[in-house]
């Protein structure tokens, strides 16, 4: 009985985590849609990554477009 209860609680917890991550991912996708087609300079000027929950560990490095 305890194994069944534990399995049920674990399943609900994992399902809740997956739903939360997928919702956050969709919200991030929607926020970033406005930047499609803009130059890197323009995006860098307007985009506040910390407001979106990102942290930078080093200064950003721009690479060549491939």
N, C-alpha and C positions, 0 to 999 in steps of 0.2 A: 504494500500500500504506500509506504514511504517513497519507494522508487517511482511509482506512478505519479505521485504528487510532485516529486522533485523534477521529473521529466516534463510535467505539465507547466510548472513554473519556469523552467529553463526555456521551454519552447515559446512561451509568451514573452519572456524577456528578450530573446533573440529576435522575435518578430517585431517587437517595439523598436529595437535598435535599427533594424533594417529599414523600417518605415521612416524613422527620423532621418537617417542618412540619405535616403532617396528623396525625401522632401527638401532637405538642405541642398542637395545636388541640383534639383529642379529650380530652386530659388536662385542659386548661383548662376545657372545657365541663363535664366531670364534676365538677371542683372547684367550679364556680360554680352547679351545679344546686341545692345546698342553700340558696342565697340567694333563690330564686324565691319571691315572695309576702311577703317580709319588708320592713319599712320601711327607708328609706334610712338612718335613724339607726342602726338595728340592724346593718345591713350595714357601715356605716362603722366601727362599734365593733369588729366581729369580723373584718373582711376585711383581711389584710395583703398589699397589692398588691406590695410589694417581695419578699416570699417567693415570689410567682408570677412574678417576673422583670420587673415593671414599674418604671419610674422616673417620678417626677413632677417636672415642671419648674416648676410653679406650684402654689399652694394650690388645692385643688379648689373648684369653684363649683357649688352646687346650683341647678338650674333648676326652674321649675314643671313639674308633671306635665301632659302634654298629652293 
